[in-house]
Amino acid sequence: MKDPYYRDNVTSQGERFSSLLLCHKLRALGHDSVALTAEDCGIRAVGSPLNGNADWWRPRGR
């Protein structure tokens, strides 16, 4: 697993799965909940693979 893009993708799957688990747990407790990914929210990554950050300031669609 030397490809940094692949490693980023594999690592992000755990984050996506944990957000789904939290969503379902909140629903089971009677709360409204929706699992969203960063992409769903319009958050983009900047930087190089394995060393990126969220770009909080760029508006969605740009």
C-alpha positions as CSV (number, residue, x, y, z in Angstrom):
1,M,0.0,0.0,0.0
2,K,2.5,2.6,-1.2
3,D,0.1,4.8,-3.2
4,P,-0.7,7.8,-1.0
5,Y,-4.1,8.3,-2.7
6,Y,-5.0,4.7,-1.9
7,R,-3.9,5.1,1.7
8,D,-6.0,8.3,2.1
9,N,-9.0,6.5,0.6
10,V,-8.7,3.5,2.9
11,T,-8.2,5.7,6.0
12,S,-11.3,7.8,5.2
13,Q,-13.4,4.7,5.1
14,G,-13.1,4.3,8.9
15,E,-14.3,7.9,9.3
16,R,-17.2,7.3,7.0
17,F,-18.2,4.1,8.8
18,S,-18.0,5.7,12.2
19,S,-20.3,8.6,11.1
20,L,-22.8,6.0,9.9
21,L,-22.6,4.2,13.3
22,L,-23.2,7.4,15.2
23,C,-26.1,8.3,13.0
24,H,-27.8,4.9,13.6
25,K,-27.1,5.1,17.3
26,L,-28.7,8.6,17.6
27,R,-31.7,7.3,15.6
28,A,-32.0,4.3,18.0
29,L,-32.1,6.8,20.9
30,G,-35.0,8.7,19.2
31,H,-33.1,11.6,17.7
32,D,-33.3,12.8,14.1
33,S,-29.9,12.2,12.5
34,V,-28.4,12.1,9.0
35,A,-25.0,10.8,8.2
36,L,-23.1,13.1,5.9
37,T,-19.7,12.9,4.3
38,A,-17.4,15.9,3.8
39,E,-18.3,15.8,0.1
40,D,-22.0,16.0,1.0
41,C,-21.3,19.2,3.1
42,G,-19.1,20.8,0.4
43,I,-15.9,20.4,2.3
44,R,-12.9,20.0,0.1
45,A,-9.4,18.7,0.9
46,V,-6.3,20.8,0.0
47,G,-2.7,19.7,0.3
48,S,-0.8,16.6,-0.7
49,P,-2.0,13.0,0.0
50,L,-1.4,11.9,3.6
51,N,-0.8,15.5,4.5
52,G,-4.1,17.3,3.5
53,N,-6.4,19.5,5.4
54,A,-10.0,20.7,5.0
55,D,-10.4,23.9,3.1
56,W,-13.1,25.6,5.2
57,W,-13.0,28.9,3.4
58,R,-13.6,28.0,-0.2
59,P,-17.3,28.2,-1.1
60,R,-19.0,25.1,-2.5
61,G,-18.8,24.8,-6.2
62,R,-15.6,26.8,-6.6
